[in-house]
Amino acid sequence: MFIHIDIDCFFVSAHRIKDKNLKGIPVAVGGRSNLNIFSDKKEIRKISENSGAFVSTILTNEGEKTFNDYFVDKDGRIRGIITTCSYEARGYGVKTAMSVNEALRLCPHLKMVPPNYPLYHELSHKMLVILKNEIPLVEQFSIDEFFGDLRGYINKDEIVDFATKIKKRIKNELGLPVSIGIAHSKYLSKLMTEFAKPDGIKYVSKEHMKSFIKDIPIEEFPGIGKGYQKRLKGYGIKTLGDIERRKALFFSWKKPGIELYNRIVGENDTNIIEHRDKKSIGIGRTFDCIYDREELKRRVMILSRYLCFLVKKADVNPQTYHIKIKYDSNIKSKDYINVNRIFNETDFKKAMVELFKKNDIHMSHGVIQLNLTVSNFANKNSFVSDIFEYETDIKKRKLTQSLQTLREKYGVDIIKNFSELQTKDKNSH
């Protein structure tokens, strides 16, 4: 038996713990690209341990800012997108990924709240501690979603009472409402949570599951993206029942088709992942159009510094560096390089600036987005570095580690290169 726990409207619910005036009214949390990392303004920024959709790993004090300070830019324009909204706001048509401007047009009395990332991460961690205390095997699927494996631990006839006990404990200790789905397999429990919302519990037994899901549209099953939906509908497959009846077709698609089929019928879907090894680490920002190449190189340097901090915190040694540049005309340029070096901040910054210069192939266009990523993490036991650069790399690694220690204590901005400092306003053309 599997259980899926989802915090209802998590960001909004978190703010309602702090501000009781937000209860019962239309509320939305909106996010903006965290551009203050490019500012020279002194601010302590630290890195979170958690991750999840729409969640920054760089924790700053947005939650303390007013609407005008956070959502209104220097030209008086309202910026940002909706990351979470309350059920009261959804009644007016407000939804995730909608612009703040559009949300306010639909619901003029909508209470917009800047994000408070430290609060979300603190509550998420406390939630995980509670669940690990109650459930033998727990997987944190995102910042506000968790799976639990209850096989051999809770009997079927006790499962709803067990879920009710967990719900009450979370509400009493954290003040958070949760919805819980229960099923005989992992992803079916996640599907059941959609029928438990808001603030409820939904359990469907294995013997009744087939009839329960047969008419559910395929787009409601977690993990079937729009591209796959289009492909399935091309075969006349519109419901989960249609999928269950077309086993031979899905098995002919090999691994992806077999995995999807098994998830939907609840077979071989029992893999709880207590720890996920990162395959890549990245950072990126979208901003108003910039033509000044020196300013863009400065931003690459700053993003590289933050990415270096994340890499060292993860204790990995990446061997592949990626860059992606997006221009105002929607043209994109991307590239990567492979290295065989011990990772250090000095060489990484230099490599990323050179990668930017090489791939900035549309110099007459302004840039609106930069993304840097590292991957291909070397195995510590088998990695052999460039023998001619080994001693130099060791010295640079020691320097990087010293910087890391200072930044962990005082914030990521405690030490910067001179070339990262902003000499004039270069944010627009």
C-alpha positions in Angstrom: 0.0 0.0 0.0 1.3 3.5 -0.9 0.4 6.9 0.4 0.9 10.3 -1.4 0.8 13.5 0.7 0.5 16.8 -1.0 0.4 20.1 0.9 -2.6 22.1 -0.3 -1.7 25.4 -1.9 1.6 25.2 -0.1 3.1 28.7 -0.5 -0.3 30.3 0.4 -0.8 27.9 3.3 2.7 28.8 4.6 1.9 32.5 4.6 -1.5 31.9 6.3 0.4 30.4 9.2 2.2 33.7 9.7 -0.8 36.0 8.8 -4.2 34.9 9.9 -5.8 37.8 7.8 -5.0 35.8 4.6 -7.4 33.0 5.6 -10.7 32.8 3.6 -9.8 35.4 1.0 -8.3 35.2 -2.6 -4.5 35.0 -2.1 -1.7 34.3 -4.5 2.1 34.0 -4.2 3.9 35.5 -7.2 7.5 35.0 -8.3 9.9 37.0 -10.3 13.2 36.0 -11.7 15.7 36.6 -8.8 17.7 39.4 -10.5 19.0 40.9 -7.3 21.9 38.5 -7.5 23.3 40.9 -10.2 23.0 43.9 -7.9 25.8 45.3 -5.9 23.4 45.9 -3.0 24.6 44.1 0.1 22.3 41.2 0.9 22.9 37.8 2.6 22.0 35.0 0.2 22.2 31.4 1.2 21.5 28.1 -0.5 18.7 25.8 0.3 19.0 22.1 0.8 15.6 21.4 -0.9 14.3 21.7 -4.4 11.1 21.7 -6.4 9.1 23.3 -9.1 9.0 27.1 -9.0 11.4 27.0 -6.0 14.6 29.0 -5.8 17.6 27.4 -4.3 19.0 30.9 -3.5 17.3 32.1 -0.4 16.8 35.9 0.1 14.4 38.2 1.9 11.6 38.6 -0.8 9.1 37.6 1.9 9.8 40.8 3.8 9.1 43.1 0.8 6.0 45.1 0.0 3.9 44.6 -3.2 5.5 47.7 -4.7 9.0 46.7 -3.7 8.7 43.3 -5.2 6.1 43.3 -8.0 6.5 46.8 -9.4 9.6 47.6 -11.5 11.4 50.9 -11.7 9.2 51.9 -14.7 6.0 51.3 -12.7 5.1 48.0 -14.5 3.7 45.1 -12.5 5.9 42.0 -13.1 5.9 38.4 -12.1 4.0 35.1 -12.5 1.6 33.2 -10.2 3.4 30.3 -8.5 0.6 29.3 -6.1 -2.9 30.5 -5.5 -5.7 29.7 -3.0 -8.9 28.0 -3.9 -10.7 31.3 -3.4 -8.5 32.8 -6.1 -9.0 29.8 -8.4 -12.7 30.6 -8.3 -12.0 33.8 -10.2 -9.9 31.9 -12.9 -6.5 32.7 -11.3 -4.0 29.8 -11.9 -0.4 28.8 -11.7 2.0 30.3 -14.4 -0.5 33.2 -15.1 1.0 36.7 -15.1 0.4 38.8 -12.0 -1.2 41.4 -14.3 -3.7 39.0 -15.7 -4.5 37.6 -12.3 -5.3 41.1 -10.9 -7.5 41.8 -13.9 -9.5 38.6 -13.2 -9.6 39.2 -9.4 -8.9 42.9 -8.6 -9.1 42.3 -4.8 -6.6 39.4 -5.1 -4.0 39.7 -2.3 -0.6 39.2 -3.9 2.2 38.1 -1.6 6.0 38.0 -2.4 7.6 34.6 -1.9 9.2 33.6 1.4 11.6 30.8 0.3 13.3 30.3 3.7 9.9 29.7 5.3 8.9 27.2 2.5 12.1 25.2 2.9 11.9 25.2 6.7 8.3 23.8 6.6 9.2 21.3 3.9 12.0 20.0 6.0 9.8 19.8 9.2 7.2 17.9 7.1 9.8 15.4 6.0 10.9 14.8 9.6 7.3 14.1 10.7 6.7 11.7 7.8 10.0 9.8 8.5 8.8 9.4 12.1 5.5 7.9 10.9 6.4 5.9 7.8 9.3 3.4 7.3 10.1 4.5 3.7 9.6 8.1 2.6 10.4 9.8 -0.7 10.4 13.6 -1.0 9.1 14.0 -4.6 9.1 17.8 -4.5 9.1 20.6 -2.0 5.4 19.9 -1.2 4.9 16.3 -2.2 5.9 13.1 -0.5 5.4 9.3 -1.1 5.3 6.7 1.6 5.6 2.9 1.3 3.3 1.2 3.9 3.6 -2.4 2.7 4.0 -4.8 5.6 3.5 -1.9 8.0 -0.2 -0.9 7.9 -3.1 -3.2 7.2 -5.7 -2.3 4.5 -8.5 -1.9 7.0 -6.4 0.5 9.1 -5.0 2.7 6.3 -7.6 5.5 6.4 -7.3 5.8 10.1 -3.5 6.0 9.7 -3.8 8.7 7.1 -6.2 10.6 9.3 -3.7 10.5 12.1 -0.9 11.9 9.9 -3.2 14.7 8.6 -4.0 15.7 12.2 -0.4 15.6 13.3 0.7 17.8 10.4 -2.1 20.3 11.0 -1.4 20.4 14.8 2.4 20.7 14.6 2.8 22.8 11.4 -0.6 24.3 10.7 -0.6 23.0 7.1 -3.6 21.4 5.4 -2.7 18.3 3.3 -4.5 16.0 0.9 -3.7 12.3 0.9 -4.1 9.7 -1.8 -3.9 6.0 -1.0 -3.6 3.1 -3.5 -1.8 -0.2 -4.1 0.9 1.5 -6.3 3.0 4.6 -6.1 1.6 6.7 -9.0 -2.0 5.6 -8.5 -1.7 7.0 -5.0 -0.6 10.3 -6.5 -3.6 10.2 -8.8 -5.9 9.6 -5.9 -4.6 12.7 -4.2 -6.3 14.8 -7.0 -9.6 13.3 -5.8 -8.8 14.1 -2.2 -8.2 17.8 -2.7 -8.7 20.0 -0.9 -7.8 18.9 2.5 -9.1 15.3 2.2 -8.3 11.7 2.0 -9.0 9.3 -1.0 -8.5 5.6 -0.9 -9.5 3.2 -3.6 -8.7 -0.5 -3.1 -6.9 -2.6 -5.7 -10.1 -4.6 -6.6 -12.0 -1.4 -7.3 -9.2 0.6 -9.0 -9.9 -0.6 -12.6 -13.5 0.6 -12.6 -12.6 3.8 -10.8 -10.0 5.0 -13.3 -11.5 3.7 -16.6 -13.2 7.1 -17.5 -10.5 9.4 -16.2 -9.0 11.5 -19.1 -5.3 10.7 -19.8 -4.3 14.3 -19.1 -5.2 13.9 -15.4 -2.6 11.1 -14.9 0.7 12.4 -13.5 3.6 12.3 -15.9 1.7 12.2 -19.3 2.9 15.5 -20.9 1.1 17.3 -23.7 3.3 15.8 -26.4 2.5 12.3 -25.3 -1.2 13.1 -24.9 -1.3 14.2 -28.5 0.4 10.9 -29.6 -2.0 8.8 -27.6 -5.1 10.7 -28.9 -3.8 9.9 -32.4 -4.4 6.3 -31.5 -7.8 7.1 -30.2 -6.7 6.8 -26.6 -8.5 9.4 -24.5 -9.0 7.7 -21.1 -7.0 5.6 -18.7 -9.4 2.7 -19.5 -8.4 3.0 -23.1 -4.7 2.6 -22.1 -5.5 -0.5 -20.0 -7.2 -2.1 -23.0 -4.2 -1.4 -25.4 -1.4 -3.3 -23.6 0.1 -4.7 -26.8 0.5 -1.3 -28.3 2.2 0.2 -25.2 4.6 -2.8 -24.9 5.5 -2.4 -28.6 6.9 1.1 -27.6 9.5 -0.6 -25.4 10.6 0.9 -22.1 8.7 4.3 -22.1 5.5 2.6 -23.1 5.9 -0.3 -20.8 6.6 2.0 -17.8 3.6 4.2 -18.5 1.3 1.2 -18.9 2.5 -0.4 -15.7 2.0 2.9 -13.8 -1.5 3.2 -15.0 -2.6 -0.3 -14.2 -0.6 -0.3 -10.9 2.0 -3.0 -11.8 5.7 -2.9 -11.0 5.3 0.6 -9.6 6.8 0.3 -6.2 10.1 2.1 -6.3 10.5 4.6 -3.4 13.5 6.8 -3.9 14.8 7.9 -0.5 17.8 9.8 -2.1 18.2 11.1 -5.6 21.6 11.6 -7.1 21.8 14.8 -9.1 22.5 14.3 -12.8 23.2 18.0 -13.4 23.2 21.3 -11.5 22.1 24.5 -13.2 21.3 28.2 -12.7 19.6 30.7 -15.0 17.9 34.0 -15.1 15.5 35.8 -17.5 15.7 39.6 -17.6 14.8 42.7 -19.6 16.7 42.8 -23.0 20.4 43.6 -22.6 22.7 44.6 -25.5 25.8 45.5 -23.6 28.1 42.5 -23.9 30.3 43.6 -21.0 27.2 43.5 -18.7 26.3 40.1 -20.1 29.8 38.8 -19.4 29.5 40.2 -15.9 26.3 38.3 -15.4 27.9 35.1 -16.7 30.6 35.6 -14.0 28.0 36.1 -11.2 25.9 33.1 -12.3 29.2 31.0 -12.5 30.0 32.0 -8.9 26.6 30.9 -7.6 26.8 27.7 -9.7 30.2 27.0 -8.3 28.8 27.3 -4.8 26.1 24.8 -5.6 28.6 22.4 -7.1 30.9 22.5 -4.1 27.9 22.1 -1.7 26.9 19.0 -3.7 30.5 17.7 -3.4 30.7 16.7 -7.1 33.3 17.2 -9.8 31.6 18.1 -13.1 33.3 17.3 -16.4 30.9 19.0 -18.8 29.9 22.7 -18.8 26.8 23.9 -20.7 25.6 27.4 -21.7 22.3 28.5 -23.3 21.7 32.0 -24.5 18.2 33.3 -25.5 17.8 36.5 -27.6 15.0 38.9 -27.7 14.0 37.6 -31.2 13.5 34.1 -29.6 16.7 32.8 -31.3 18.7 30.5 -29.0 22.3 29.5 -29.0 23.8 26.7 -26.9 27.0 24.8 -26.5 29.1 22.8 -24.1 32.7 21.8 -23.4 34.2 18.8 -21.8 37.0 19.1 -19.3 39.3 16.8 -17.4 40.2 19.0 -14.5 39.6 19.2 -10.7 36.8 21.6 -10.4 37.7 25.1 -9.1 36.0 28.5 -9.3 38.8 30.4 -11.1 38.9 28.1 -14.1 35.2 27.6 -14.2 34.4 31.3 -14.4 37.0 31.7 -17.2 35.6 28.7 -19.1 32.0 30.0 -18.9 32.9 33.5 -20.1 34.8 32.0 -23.0 31.9 29.7 -23.8 29.6 32.8 -23.8 31.9 34.8 -26.1 32.2 31.8 -28.5 28.4 31.2 -28.7 27.1 34.8 -28.7 26.6 34.6 -32.4 23.9 37.2 -32.8 25.7 40.3 -31.5 23.1 42.7 -33.0 20.4 41.1 -30.9 19.7 41.7 -27.2 19.9 38.9 -24.7 16.9 38.1 -22.4 18.1 34.8 -20.8 21.2 33.1 -19.6 21.4 29.5 -18.4 24.5 27.7 -17.1 24.6 24.0 -16.3 27.2 21.4 -15.3 26.9 17.7 -15.6 28.8 14.4 -16.2 30.0 14.1 -12.6 33.3 12.2 -12.3 33.5 9.1 -10.2 35.7 10.0 -7.2 37.3 6.5 -7.1 38.2 6.3 -10.8 38.7 10.0 -11.9 42.1 10.7 -13.3 42.9 14.4 -13.9 45.3 16.0 -16.3 48.7 15.0 -14.9 50.3 18.2 -16.2 47.8 20.4 -14.4 47.3 18.3 -11.2 49.4 20.4 -8.8 48.0 23.7 -10.0 44.4 22.3 -9.8 45.0 21.1 -6.2 46.1 24.7 -5.2 43.0 26.2 -7.0 40.7 23.6 -5.3 42.0 24.6 -1.9 41.3 28.3 -2.7 37.8 27.4 -3.9 37.2 25.4 -0.7 38.4 28.4 1.5 35.9 30.7 -0.4 33.2 28.0 0.1 33.7 28.0 3.8 33.4 31.8 4.0 30.3 31.8 1.8 28.6 29.1 3.8 29.1 31.2 6.9 28.5 34.8 5.6 26.5 34.3 2.4 27.4 33.7 -1.3 28.2 37.4 -1.9 30.8 37.8 0.8 33.7 37.6 -1.8 33.3 38.8 -5.4 35.7 39.3 -8.3 36.3 43.0 -9.3 34.9 42.1 -12.8 31.5 41.2 -11.1 31.0 44.7 -9.7 28.5 46.9 -11.5 30.0 50.2 -12.7 26.9 51.7 -14.2 23.3 50.9 -15.0 23.4 48.5 -18.0 20.0 46.8 -17.6 18.5 48.1 -20.8 19.3 49.5 -24.2 
